Amino acid sequence: MPEDDYVAGNPQFNGTASLVVVSGCSGGGKSSLLSAMARRGYSMKPEPGRQIVKEQSSIEGDAVPWGNIPKFVELCVSRGMHFYNTAKPTQKCVLFDRSIVDAVSSLARFGLPTPAHLRNALKRYRYASVVFMTPPWEELFAADAERRHSFSDAVAEYEGLLESYPANGYQIELIPKVDIEERADFLEQRLDRLHAGRGVVRPAEAGDHAAVVDCVNAAFEGFTAQIGKPPAPLLADYRALIAAGRVHLLEVAGSVAGVLVTEARADHLFVDVLAVRPALQRQGIGRRLMAFAAQEAHRRGLAEVRLYTHEVMHGALALYRALHYEETERRLEDGYARVYLRMPLAGDR
């Protein structure tokens, strides 16, 4: 690649569905799956850690997982950024065998601090909002020259990733434990769906006011009878919120599928409203908007995302818990029985 074409952060594809991470439990069949995807024409970026271990072993270096962990992580992140910067998707996305998130999250697992520049890497090198994970599969696990840890160590690492990816604004989808070609079929179907239905998140404009109100009304008006009064999102002044730049939309096929209202506060991003049209719920739209909120909090240098929802909104509560939000309190406020939740972002736990 000519030097002038090498651009840090790959802005053309940063944060898009063209750069997809496949991560998961070590020894869970990930490499075999990615080989099958390569045979189907997908461009691949290999796992940085295995390359670093081979190189360090060849020179008797100590930047290995069982040696100098901070140095190993630094090299993995640098290699991961190089793979990211050189990714050139075409009709198909580029698949990454693990990402910068995997490398940086290992520091916390070993009780080590995360330097500011590595936190910056997490913020600036953004992959597709959905990360695919291979779960633990003991029957497949085998140690080798680059994988010296035990199966229990691999599971512990995997469980850490289940927290780290959502904390960095990503949605996780698990790959089923079936044979290789079935796994490849599953992943290819999900990738097609990710590209076809990923939609576009953008700031709302004045001309979007009617569509925003319509989406919010559709999402919340069914709760009025349960609550005994209109839910708070139905009473907001969306014209003013749009003018203040606090409203974002997710559009699918040119129509507003979801609405997100946020407010940047001193030390956190507050999610005031998350609305998804009922007919489009359970299709990842809410997750995509919440991933955007986490990414926006990262961009602004804020420590966490906070929100509340009404206790009768069980679907919303289930979503937030699945995204690793933790409940902080419940209280009656303005006549609403509210549940408050928060999600600390990576590096701020």
PENOR-V125364 format. One record per pair of residues at least 12 apart in sequence whose ideal C-beta (glycine too) atoms are under 7 Angstrom apart, sorted by sequence separation. I is the first residue (numbers start at 0). J is the second residue. D is the distance in whole Angstrom. If there is no record, write none. Layout:
[[I J D] [I J D]]
This chain:
[[21 33 6] [62 74 5] [174 186 6] [246 258 7] [247 259 5] [260 272 4] [273 285 6] [292 304 6] [326 338 6] [327 339 5] [82 95 7] [137 150 6] [140 153 6] [219 232 5] [220 233 7] [327 340 6] [103 117 5] [219 233 5] [246 260 5] [258 272 6] [259 273 6] [326 340 5] [327 341 6] [245 260 6] [273 288 6] [325 340 6] [245 261 6] [258 274 4] [273 289 7] [324 340 4] [325 341 6] [172 189 6] [215 232 5] [216 233 7] [245 262 6] [257 274 6] [324 341 7] [103 121 6] [135 153 7] [215 233 7] [257 275 4] [324 342 5] [79 98 6] [80 99 7] [135 154 5] [256 275 7] [310 329 7] [323 342 6] [51 71 6] [79 99 4] [240 260 6] [256 276 6] [322 342 7] [99 120 5] [100 121 7] [319 340 5] [99 121 6] [135 157 6] [270 292 5] [316 338 6] [51 74 5] [76 99 5] [79 102 6] [256 279 5] [51 75 6] [268 292 6] [99 124 5] [212 237 6] [76 102 5] [211 237 5] [309 335 6] [310 336 5] [48 75 5] [51 78 6] [75 102 4] [76 103 6] [257 284 4] [268 295 6] [309 336 6] [47 75 4] [50 78 6] [98 126 6] [256 284 5] [257 285 7] [268 296 4] [309 337 6] [310 338 5] [208 237 6] [259 288 4] [72 102 5] [208 238 5] [211 241 7] [307 337 4] [308 338 6] [47 78 4] [72 103 7] [95 126 7] [257 288 5] [261 292 6] [268 299 7] [307 338 6] [47 79 5] [259 291 7] [307 339 5] [72 105 6] [208 241 6] [259 292 6] [268 301 5] [285 318 5] [289 322 6] [307 340 7] [72 106 6] [130 164 5] [207 241 7] [261 295 7] [267 301 5] [270 304 6] [306 340 6] [47 82 7] [211 246 6] [249 284 6] [266 301 6] [267 302 6] [205 241 6] [263 299 6] [266 302 5] [267 303 5] [268 304 5] [269 305 5] [270 306 4] [286 322 7] [305 341 5] [204 241 7] [235 272 7] [267 304 7] [269 306 7] [304 341 7] [44 82 4] [203 241 5] [249 287 6] [263 301 7] [267 305 5] [303 341 5] [304 342 5] [130 169 5] [132 171 5] [134 173 6] [249 288 6] [303 342 6] [80 120 7] [136 176 6] [232 272 5] [303 343 5] [68 109 6] [76 117 6] [83 124 5] [128 169 6] [129 170 5] [130 171 6] [131 172 5] [132 173 5] [133 174 5] [207 248 6] [214 255 5] [302 343 7] [303 344 6] [44 86 6] [69 111 6] [128 170 6] [132 174 7] [134 176 7] [202 244 6] [232 274 6] [302 344 6] [68 111 6] [129 172 6] [131 174 6] [203 246 4] [214 257 7] [215 258 6] [76 120 6] [80 124 6] [203 247 6] [211 255 7] [214 258 5] [247 291 7] [303 347 6] [202 247 6] [203 248 5] [210 255 4] [302 347 4] [121 167 6] [201 247 7] [200 247 6] [201 248 6] [211 258 5] [297 344 6] [108 156 7] [207 255 7] [296 344 6] [42 91 7] [44 93 6] [48 97 7] [200 249 5] [41 91 5] [46 96 4] [47 97 7] [40 91 6] [42 93 5] [43 94 5] [44 95 5] [45 96 5] [46 97 5] [108 159 5] [198 249 5] [199 250 5] [293 344 6] [44 96 6] [198 250 5] [41 94 5] [43 96 7] [198 251 4] [47 102 7] [104 159 6] [131 186 6] [196 251 6] [219 274 7] [104 160 6] [218 274 4] [215 272 7] [218 275 6] [36 94 6] [131 189 7] [198 256 6] [218 276 7] [101 160 6] [104 163 4] [215 274 5] [217 276 5] [218 277 7] [214 274 5] [217 277 6] [33 94 6] [214 276 6] [33 96 6] [100 163 6] [100 164 6] [129 193 6] [18 83 7] [127 193 7] [29 96 7] [100 167 5] [18 86 6] [17 88 4] [19 92 5] [21 94 6] [9 83 6] [12 86 6] [18 92 7] [21 95 7] [9 84 5] [17 92 5] [18 93 6] [19 94 6] [20 95 5] [21 96 6] [22 97 5] [12 88 6] [16 92 6] [17 93 7] [19 95 7] [22 98 7] [7 84 6] [9 86 6] [18 95 7] [6 84 7] [20 98 4] [5 84 6] [22 101 6] [230 309 6] [65 147 6] [226 309 6] [0 85 6] [226 311 6] [225 311 5] [222 309 7] [200 288 7] [222 311 6] [222 312 7] [200 291 5] [53 145 7] [52 145 4] [49 145 5] [92 190 6] [32 133 7] [92 194 7] [29 133 4] [231 335 6] [28 133 6] [20 126 5] [27 133 4] [228 334 6] [19 126 7] [27 134 6] [18 126 5] [19 127 5] [22 130 6] [27 135 6] [28 136 6] [18 127 6] [23 132 4] [24 133 6] [27 136 5] [226 335 7] [20 130 5] [21 131 5] [22 132 6] [23 133 3] [24 134 6] [14 125 4] [16 127 5] [23 134 7] [24 135 4] [28 139 5] [13 125 5] [15 127 7] [27 139 6] [26 139 6] [170 283 7] [26 140 3] [8 123 5] [26 141 6] [8 124 7] [170 286 4] [26 146 7] [170 290 6] [25 146 6] [169 290 6] [168 290 5] [26 150 7] [168 293 3] [167 293 7] [168 294 4] [26 153 6] [25 153 4] [24 153 5] [168 297 6] [24 154 6] [25 156 6] [24 157 4] [23 157 6] [22 160 6] [32 174 7] [35 179 5] [39 183 7] [35 180 7] [32 179 6] [36 183 6] [31 179 5] [35 183 4] [39 187 7] [32 182 5] [36 186 6] [32 183 6] [32 186 7] [165 322 5] [166 323 7] [165 323 4] [128 287 5] [162 323 6] [128 290 4] [125 294 6] [19 190 7] [122 297 4] [122 298 6] [166 342 7] [16 193 5] [166 343 7] [16 194 5] [166 344 6] [167 345 5] [166 345 5] [16 197 5] [163 345 6] [121 345 6] [118 346 4] [113 346 5]]
